[in-house]
């Protein structure tokens, strides 16, 4: 029989028609892609799935027994209807087939099998229409083999409406029968220490176990393989960066003058992180550091001090921000912090796509000539027409808004520039280790003095609809005391269902929940224009579809105090700093993620005024959407919320599509549950690479890296 490897194209192993179906359904192209599509559970012969728990509208695979079969002519159209009732011993459901009389020969009462289809409802009863099925052998053979196969697990694979679980099972068996040698990624000492299997046995036992007892050890082996190979790839990338030569940036009088003029002392964490960055910038290789810290913890100040160190010998820094509003805010903030002495020397310059052509040309010339030693912008910094004289530092604000391709495009404009990544979305330790394992991670936890506390309350309209009116009264009361407020909406125009182009997270999962009124910026502005308590209150709107100069004018008017209430989309999520803003109401708060709600809340309480955040929701108590909102109201600790977010959403969302495939396609590894495994894998990977950096004595690991973290993933890792 022809032998093939994990890299063999599926078409060459199983035939073009089946391979095409698998590629359409799951994106599989190689034998390796198929073999990491692991069973999600295992059934027993004779073990019947509880029919009562099947979710309506979802594709399911169940083991059941045929109870009754009835065929009749249809009244309103030609042909026959075959109805087969199956049971799990308690509940029943029906299978419906149109004009397929021949199936009565197979589907006889007493036969058991696997049935797959989409669960529907007809006259109040569950049914599968035209399901796929596979019966357990013919009755005579079944009697002979019953004792032999009674304990044989049946793998149930994640399936689709076009590719059923047992079709995957048969295809996997065919591939395993023809599979040649496969690389052994785990060193013998790691396997021995954790009582793990060799790679071939682990694959055999997860796909076709002979006993249920074999499955756990196979999963444990493959989980460790996944963690180990990923950690080796990340550590190799770190070593690759450290093999590059960087221009040393020595701190000097610019930083001294800046520190001397600061009207407040740095927090202990700002000092510690600043010292780490100062040493990095003087090192032999490019800095690759992630700084995480709460909203308002002073990350921008830390980044600015790094820019001053780079600027000392004429080097330039580029700060890329996700929105024009935030980029403009950064320039104003940096200009203010530098003061009248330093700002003209460093010439902080804004470069965005929506600047008037003449201004944009002037900004681009300042960057290209080196006159502007600090350039702040959006995606316009990535364009081919934007060049730098001596780009020494790349600062990425809110890293989750940018893919690795964009970050690399900016870094490529310098000669091995240092990189500093900022995030106000705290990252759980295991995610940091799994996603950012090739970066050094610094954390700012202490907050600057003078930050007031923020109180957060849920306005649960499902239980207390009258509270909606109280939200507006509460905002009016704050404005009457001379304060300002934000109202945040999930959409620009709810009736047009326009999605805000600045949103970075999908709305919360509302499947199965009652439909709710949608409040967009347009609808709220209209409501407030007619609200008696707002007759003397100055209301303005802000959203991502507005022209750049209009957005900037509104934001500056709000910052000056010329606007009392700003009704906005998530364009205000990051970087907007208005110390007099004391209150924020987030409408339909359940449509936002935990981290995004926490980010938004950080816009208030920034001055000496106590902050108030009202999370308005119609999500019913006990629903996942309501759990998210309640979690945010329960604590101001962003690091605790990051762990909650990970538990509620799962790592697929947390890792995000912007990361490379190697990092976002975890198969068995779960970054919360498997924290200990990831830590063990990290230590083991460090030992292997310390002893054998080129992996000359670990050919199986090198081959597994090439397969699991191929050229595309390696390129993405390098760009990160």
VENVEN-V556718 format. One line per field, one symbol per residue. ss: DSSP state (H for helix, E for strand, C for the rest). burial: b if it has 24 or more other C-alpha atoms within 12 Angstrom, else e. A space follows every 10 residues. Layout:
BEGIN
ss = ???
burial = ???
END
This chain:
BEGIN
ss = CCCECCCCEH HHHHCHHHHH HHHHHHCCCE HHHHHCCCEE EEECCCCCCC HHHCCCCCEE EEEEEEEEEE EEECCCCCCE EEEEEEECCC CEEEEEEECC HHHHHCCCCC CEEEEEEEEE EECCEEEEEC CEEEECCCHH HHHHHHHHHC CCCEEEECCC CCCCHHHHHH HHHHHHHHEC CCCCCCCHHH HHHHCCCCHH HHHHHHHCCC CCHHHHHHHH HHHHHHHHHH HHHHHHHHHH HHCCCCCCCC CCHHHHHHHH HCCCCCCHHH HHHHHHHHHH HCCCCCCEEE EEECCCCCHH HHHHHHHHHH HCCCCEEEEE CCCHHHHHHH HHHHHHHHHH HHHHHHCCEE ECCCCCHHHH HHHHHHHHHC CCCEEEECHH HHCCCCCCCC EEEEEEECHH HCCHHHHHHH HCCCCCCEEE EEECCCCCHH HHHHHCCCCE EEEECCCCCC CCCEEEEEEE CCCCCCHHHH HHHHHHHHHH CCCEEEEECC ECCCCCCCEC CCCCCCCCCC CCCCCCCCCE HHHHHHHHHH CHHHCCCCEE EECCCCCHHH HHHHHHHHHH CCCCEEEECH HHCCCCCCCC EEEEEECCHH HCCHHHHHHH HCCCCCCCCC EEEEEEECCC CCCHHHHHHH HHHHCCCHHH HHHHHHHHHC HHHHHCCCCC HHHHCCCCCC CCCCHHHHHH HHHHHHHHHH HCCCCCCCHH HHHHHHHHCC HHHHHHHHHC
burial = eeebbbbbbb bebbeeebbe bbeeebebbb bbbbbbbbbe bbbbbbbbbe beebeeeebb bbbbbbbebb beeeeeeeee bbbbbbbbee ebbbbbbeee eebeeebbeb bbbbbbbbbb eeeeebbbbb bbbbbbeeee eeeeeeeeee ebbbbbbbbb bbbbbbbbbb bbbbbbeebe ebbbbbbeeb beeeebbbbb bbbbbbbbbe bbebbebbbb bbbbbbbbbb bbbbbbbbbb bbeeebbbbb beebbeebbe eeeeebeebb bebbebbbeb bbbebbbbbb bbbbbbbbbb bbbbbbbbbb bbbbbbbbbb bbbbbbbbbb bbbbbebbee ebbeebbbbb bbbbbeeeeb eebbbbbbeb bbbbbbbbbb bbeeebbbbb bbbbbbbbbb bbbbbbbbbb bbbbbbbbbb bbbbbbbbbb bbbbbbbbbb bbbbbbbbee bbbbbbbbbb bbeeeeebee bbebbbebbe eebbbbbbbb bbbbeeeebb ebbbbbbbbe eeeeeeebbb bbbbbeebee eeebeebbbb bbbbbbebee bbebbbebbe bebbbbbbbb bbbbbbbbbb bbbbbbbbbb bbbbbbbbbb bbbbbbbebb bbbbbbbbbb eeebbbbbbb bbbebbbbbb bbbbbbbbbe bbbbbbebbb bbbbbbbbbb bbebeebbbb bbebbbebbe eeeebeebeb bbbbbbbbbe eebbebbbbb
END
